[in-house]
Amino acid sequence: MSRMSLLSSPLLLGFEEMERLIDRVGKGDGYPPYNIERIAGNSAGNGNAPPEPMDRLRITLAVAGFRRDQLEITVEDNQLVVRGRHEEDKQREFIHRGIAARQFSRSFVLAEGIEVKTAELSDGLLCIDLVRREPDRVVRRVEIGAAGT
């Protein structure tokens, strides 16, 4: 029996990849916690160029206890992946361990045209700034040919 979904409509051609992305987003355990916020403003123009309109977003992850060298940020196939890895310190003996030292991998699916601009780690918060450039609106005329020519 085949799986039917909203995106399998015959009027939505070429959206199979989007369906796979939605399936990928649904997976995850919720660690580390994060915020996503919209940041208003345009980028400043350089020289004589006018400011370029941009949609700016910021993802903030709570990564307390992780150093810069224990975090990795990659972008592949329209997916932003943040990974954290702790190395166990075998010389430490804990009487009680309430602070988790677990590894994590957090994924965010990026829309077409979204770019990662910067990433900063400060006070246990990893801030990743994203921008979406306003796409050029292109209208293309398709010529209709005669059959058999």
WOJOJO-V460048 format. One record per residue. N is the residue number from 1. SS is DSSP state (helix for helix, strand for strand, loop for the rest). PSI is psi in degrees with one decimal (none if undefined). BURIAL is I if it has 16 or more other C-alpha atoms within 10 Angstrom, else O. Layout:
n:ss:psi:burial
N:SS:PSI:BURIAL
N:SS:PSI:BURIAL
This chain:
n:ss:psi:burial
1:loop:129.8:O
2:loop:153.5:O
3:loop:128.2:O
4:loop:138.4:O
5:loop:172.1:O
6:helix:-34.4:O
7:helix:0.0:O
8:helix:12.1:O
9:loop:142.6:O
10:loop:-12.0:O
11:loop:-11.9:O
12:loop:84.3:O
13:loop:132.9:O
14:loop:15.9:O
15:loop:14.1:O
16:helix:-40.0:O
17:helix:-37.6:O
18:helix:-38.2:O
19:helix:-39.6:O
20:helix:-38.9:O
21:helix:-40.5:I
22:helix:-40.1:O
23:helix:-39.8:O
24:helix:-38.3:O
25:helix:-33.7:O
26:loop:-15.4:O
27:loop:144.4:O
28:loop:159.1:O
29:loop:-1.7:O
30:loop:2.7:O
31:loop:134.7:O
32:loop:158.6:O
33:loop:153.5:O
34:strand:161.2:O
35:strand:151.8:O
36:strand:126.0:O
37:strand:150.8:O
38:strand:133.7:O
39:strand:122.0:O
40:loop:155.9:O
41:loop:162.7:O
42:loop:158.8:O
43:strand:148.4:O
44:loop:141.4:O
45:loop:150.0:O
46:loop:127.8:O
47:loop:-124.7:O
48:loop:-3.4:O
49:loop:141.5:O
50:loop:162.2:O
51:loop:142.9:O
52:strand:123.3:O
53:loop:132.2:I
54:strand:148.7:I
55:strand:119.0:I
56:strand:137.6:I
57:strand:153.6:I
58:strand:127.2:I
59:strand:126.8:I
60:strand:119.4:I
61:strand:137.8:I
62:strand:103.4:I
63:loop:44.6:I
64:loop:136.4:I
65:loop:-8.1:O
66:loop:135.9:I
67:loop:165.3:O
68:helix:-42.4:O
69:helix:-6.7:O
70:helix:-0.1:O
71:strand:145.5:I
72:strand:133.0:O
73:strand:125.5:O
74:strand:152.8:O
75:strand:120.7:O
76:strand:130.8:O
77:loop:49.1:O
78:loop:28.7:O
79:strand:125.0:I
80:strand:124.9:I
81:strand:127.3:O
82:strand:124.1:I
83:strand:143.6:O
84:strand:134.6:I
85:loop:125.2:I
86:loop:141.8:I
87:loop:131.5:O
88:loop:131.9:O
89:loop:102.3:O
90:loop:-17.1:O
91:loop:-11.0:O
92:loop:136.4:O
93:loop:114.4:O
94:loop:133.3:O
95:loop:-38.9:O
96:loop:136.4:O
97:loop:100.9:O
98:loop:-12.4:O
99:loop:117.7:O
100:loop:138.3:O
101:loop:50.2:O
102:loop:155.7:O
103:loop:157.9:O
104:strand:161.0:I
105:strand:119.2:I
106:strand:128.0:I
107:strand:144.0:I
108:strand:128.6:O
109:strand:127.7:I
110:loop:137.5:I
111:loop:160.8:O
112:loop:132.3:O
113:loop:-7.3:O
114:strand:131.8:I
115:strand:143.3:I
116:strand:122.5:I
117:strand:-53.7:O
118:strand:162.2:O
119:strand:131.9:O
120:strand:142.2:O
121:strand:121.8:I
122:strand:130.7:O
123:loop:38.3:O
124:loop:7.6:O
125:strand:128.5:I
126:strand:115.3:I
127:strand:125.2:I
128:strand:118.0:I
129:strand:133.2:I
130:strand:151.0:I
131:strand:148.3:I
132:strand:114.6:I
133:strand:143.1:O
134:loop:119.8:O
135:loop:149.5:O
136:loop:132.6:O
137:loop:115.8:O
138:loop:127.3:O
139:loop:126.2:O
140:loop:131.4:O
141:loop:133.3:O
142:loop:119.2:O
143:loop:143.5:O
144:loop:120.0:O
145:loop:162.1:O
146:loop:144.4:O
147:loop:137.6:O
148:loop:9.0:O
149:loop:none:O
